[in-house]
Amino acid sequence: GLEVKREFRIGQREIYVPEIEAGSIDVFPEYTGPLLQYWKGETGARSDADVYSELTGVVPEGMKVLDAAPARDQDSYAVTSKFAEKWGLSKISDLAKVTDPMTMGANSEAEQRPNGPQGLAEAYGVKVDFTPIEDGGGPLTLSALKDGDIQLAILYSADPAISQNDVVILEDDAGLFLSSNVVPVVSDRLPESAVVALNGVSAKLTTEDLIELNQRSVGEQLPAETIAREWRKKNLPDAS
């Protein structure tokens, strides 16, 4: 087996990516599309394969990305079902029909990222205000959306709260959001045995798994160690 020292809640990409580059962190779970945009900026890649291919070509020295999982946790724009019904919304381009002022809520860094107000304006011609809500699309964001403090929220597609709340995910009909598969980002110094183990996990991890794992963590409040151990036992019974 491999000894692992875990550190949680270490901040956003702007904080932890330099730590991986410096070798202070050996492994970090990432997402292909957002990481590609972080390192490259603008890109025409959108599909799983194209995004991963471009990503492998822009990884900084001293780091590498391992195999991407089938599991996706996609950025998405959400509105309440009441708001969607009022304005006839089912896809992001429909937001152009809204004549009332709109405010987007998300983590503060989204204001400067391609999935934020600037990207929405460039891809769809829709202008919105922005309110920072520092919980990564969590309960504070959902509360602000349902209370009408914001009209548009950035949520993640594998969040079980989407199906448990009265919200609608708008179809990204212009392809604003890149494919976002789970992918381990690792230091070059990571031993080959760990690389093999991580690639084995990625091969088995599905989007349905992500939703279930998130529900067990947030809804059932189970420890991460318990959730991971039980998932491994079910999906990788021969792993040591």
TIVOMAR-692088 format. One record per residue (C-alpha): chain; x, y negated, z negated. Coordinates in nm, 3 decimals. Each point is the difference from the previous one (the first is absolute). Layout:
A, X, Y, Z
...
***
This chain:
A, 0.000, 0.000, 0.000
A, 0.086, -0.369, 0.022
A, 0.010, -0.239, -0.292
A, -0.204, -0.311, 0.069
A, -0.005, -0.326, -0.190
A, -0.325, -0.182, 0.077
A, -0.057, -0.374, -0.011
A, -0.347, -0.138, 0.065
A, -0.136, -0.351, 0.056
A, 0.326, -0.140, 0.134
A, -0.159, -0.258, 0.226
A, -0.068, -0.063, 0.366
A, 0.203, 0.090, 0.308
A, 0.200, -0.321, -0.023
A, 0.132, 0.121, -0.336
A, 0.056, 0.374, 0.036
A, 0.133, 0.026, 0.357
A, 0.322, -0.186, -0.090
A, 0.036, 0.238, -0.295
A, -0.011, 0.299, 0.236
A, 0.251, -0.171, 0.230
A, 0.228, -0.055, -0.299
A, -0.034, 0.364, -0.111
A, -0.172, -0.083, -0.329
A, -0.307, 0.196, 0.116
A, 0.038, 0.332, 0.181
A, -0.359, 0.072, 0.111
A, -0.307, -0.215, 0.050
A, -0.339, 0.090, 0.154
A, -0.082, -0.241, 0.282
A, -0.233, -0.051, 0.294
A, 0.122, 0.004, 0.360
A, -0.181, -0.302, 0.146
A, 0.049, -0.255, -0.278
A, 0.364, 0.104, -0.038
A, 0.060, -0.040, 0.374
A, -0.148, -0.350, -0.013
A, 0.212, -0.083, -0.304
A, 0.322, 0.094, 0.179
A, -0.084, -0.094, 0.360
A, -0.277, -0.258, -0.010
A, -0.213, 0.004, 0.314
A, -0.046, 0.332, 0.177
A, -0.228, 0.143, 0.263
A, 0.001, 0.345, -0.162
A, -0.334, 0.113, -0.143
A, -0.030, 0.381, 0.017
A, 0.147, 0.238, -0.260
A, 0.272, 0.122, 0.236
A, 0.096, -0.341, 0.143
A, 0.018, -0.168, -0.340
A, 0.213, 0.280, -0.147
A, 0.231, 0.001, 0.303
A, 0.062, -0.375, -0.026
A, 0.040, 0.022, -0.376
A, 0.283, 0.254, 0.023
A, 0.187, -0.244, 0.225
A, -0.003, -0.297, -0.239
A, 0.094, 0.162, -0.331
A, 0.284, -0.196, -0.167
A, 0.338, 0.158, -0.059
A, 0.014, 0.217, -0.309
A, -0.364, 0.106, 0.027
A, -0.215, 0.236, 0.204
A, -0.365, 0.094, 0.036
A, -0.095, 0.365, -0.029
A, -0.291, 0.177, 0.171
A, -0.330, -0.188, -0.005
A, -0.302, 0.175, -0.147
A, -0.333, 0.040, 0.181
A, -0.145, -0.194, -0.294
A, -0.097, -0.358, 0.083
A, -0.081, -0.286, -0.235
A, -0.093, -0.272, 0.243
A, -0.035, -0.371, -0.062
A, -0.360, -0.095, 0.071
A, -0.235, -0.296, -0.024
A, -0.301, 0.054, -0.223
A, -0.320, -0.198, -0.049
A, -0.307, 0.072, -0.212
A, -0.281, 0.187, 0.173
A, -0.226, -0.299, -0.070
A, 0.241, -0.235, 0.179
A, 0.038, 0.248, 0.288
A, -0.377, 0.028, 0.038
A, -0.052, -0.376, -0.014
A, 0.244, -0.068, 0.283
A, -0.022, 0.324, 0.195
A, 0.356, 0.112, -0.073
A, 0.145, 0.340, 0.086
A, 0.338, -0.094, 0.148
A, 0.253, -0.274, -0.071
A, -0.079, -0.192, 0.319
A, -0.356, -0.042, -0.131
A, 0.138, -0.241, -0.262
A, 0.002, -0.263, 0.275
A, -0.380, -0.009, -0.037
A, 0.022, -0.120, -0.361
A, -0.061, -0.375, -0.020
A, 0.042, -0.034, -0.377
A, 0.349, -0.058, -0.146
A, 0.179, 0.325, -0.087
A, 0.276, 0.075, -0.248
A, 0.227, 0.303, 0.012
A, 0.126, 0.155, -0.322
A, 0.317, 0.208, -0.032
A, 0.341, 0.004, -0.165
A, 0.180, -0.333, 0.041
A, 0.260, 0.137, 0.244
A, -0.279, 0.084, 0.248
A, -0.034, -0.371, 0.072
A, 0.329, 0.015, 0.192
A, -0.032, 0.354, 0.138
A, -0.148, 0.105, 0.337
A, -0.305, 0.154, -0.169
A, -0.095, -0.326, -0.167
A, -0.179, -0.317, 0.115
A, 0.262, -0.082, 0.264
A, -0.027, 0.343, 0.162
A, -0.380, -0.015, -0.008
A, 0.006, -0.338, 0.173
A, 0.250, 0.111, 0.264
A, -0.162, 0.334, 0.081
A, -0.367, -0.096, -0.032
A, -0.016, -0.380, 0.003
A, -0.164, 0.006, -0.344
A, 0.120, -0.250, -0.258
A, -0.047, 0.061, -0.372
A, 0.122, -0.146, -0.325
A, 0.209, 0.211, -0.234
A, -0.018, 0.080, -0.372
A, 0.280, 0.203, -0.160
A, -0.119, 0.289, -0.216
A, 0.292, 0.195, -0.140
A, -0.139, 0.350, -0.035
A, 0.071, 0.158, 0.338
A, -0.362, 0.028, 0.108
A, -0.104, 0.137, -0.339
A, -0.296, -0.072, -0.231
A, 0.067, -0.374, -0.023
A, -0.013, -0.029, 0.378
A, -0.317, 0.208, 0.017
A, -0.164, -0.209, -0.272
A, 0.089, -0.323, 0.181
A, -0.146, 0.143, 0.321
A, -0.326, 0.117, -0.161
A, -0.035, -0.324, -0.198
A, 0.038, -0.209, 0.317
A, 0.320, -0.174, -0.111
A, 0.155, 0.139, 0.319
A, -0.176, 0.125, 0.312
A, 0.278, 0.215, 0.143
A, 0.239, 0.232, -0.185
A, 0.302, 0.203, 0.102
A, -0.058, 0.351, -0.129
A, 0.183, 0.325, 0.062
A, -0.185, 0.272, 0.188
A, 0.092, 0.280, -0.244
A, -0.150, -0.188, -0.297
A, -0.287, 0.210, -0.141
A, -0.162, -0.323, -0.120
A, -0.106, -0.073, 0.359
A, -0.257, 0.279, -0.003
A, -0.103, -0.081, -0.355
A, -0.079, -0.365, 0.060
A, -0.236, -0.187, 0.230
A, 0.265, -0.102, 0.253
A, 0.047, 0.040, 0.375
A, 0.336, 0.053, 0.172
A, 0.012, -0.192, 0.327
A, 0.133, 0.178, 0.307
A, 0.331, -0.142, 0.119
A, -0.108, -0.030, 0.364
A, 0.297, -0.216, 0.108
A, 0.265, 0.217, -0.164
A, 0.125, -0.250, -0.257
A, 0.105, 0.266, -0.250
A, 0.282, 0.239, 0.073
A, -0.029, 0.371, -0.074
A, 0.092, 0.050, -0.365
A, 0.119, 0.351, -0.081
A, 0.160, 0.091, -0.331
A, 0.377, 0.031, 0.046
A, 0.287, 0.040, -0.248
A, 0.275, -0.262, 0.023
A, 0.322, 0.127, -0.146
A, 0.360, -0.088, -0.062
A, 0.259, 0.166, 0.224
A, 0.154, 0.153, -0.310
A, -0.308, 0.213, -0.072
A, 0.100, 0.370, -0.002
A, -0.126, 0.222, 0.283
A, -0.194, 0.218, -0.243
A, -0.210, -0.303, -0.095
A, -0.052, -0.092, 0.365
A, -0.133, 0.350, 0.074
A, -0.230, -0.013, -0.303
A, -0.143, -0.339, 0.093
A, -0.056, 0.098, 0.362
A, -0.186, 0.307, -0.125
A, -0.234, -0.220, -0.202
A, -0.056, -0.236, 0.293
A, -0.093, 0.286, 0.230
A, -0.289, 0.097, -0.228
A, -0.131, -0.339, -0.115
A, -0.326, -0.108, 0.169
A, -0.217, -0.309, -0.022
A, -0.265, 0.205, -0.181
A, 0.267, 0.095, -0.254
A, 0.087, -0.366, -0.053
A, -0.360, -0.094, -0.071
A, -0.035, 0.288, -0.245
A, 0.333, -0.076, -0.171
A, -0.096, -0.366, -0.035
A, -0.337, 0.097, -0.147
A, 0.164, 0.229, -0.254
A, 0.240, -0.277, -0.098
A, -0.236, -0.298, -0.011
A, -0.334, 0.168, -0.065
A, 0.102, 0.288, -0.227
A, 0.301, -0.181, -0.150
A, 0.218, 0.312, 0.022
A, 0.379, -0.030, -0.037
A, 0.195, -0.014, 0.326
A, 0.202, 0.303, -0.105
A, -0.315, 0.211, -0.043
A, -0.146, -0.112, 0.332
A, 0.323, 0.069, 0.189
A, 0.057, 0.338, -0.164
A, -0.350, 0.122, 0.081
A, 0.021, -0.126, 0.360
A, 0.334, 0.177, 0.046
A, -0.135, 0.323, -0.147
A, -0.291, -0.006, 0.246
A, 0.189, -0.112, 0.310
A, 0.357, 0.120, -0.057
A, -0.039, 0.315, -0.211
A, 0.343, 0.132, 0.096
A, 0.186, -0.320, -0.099
A, 0.225, 0.037, -0.300
***
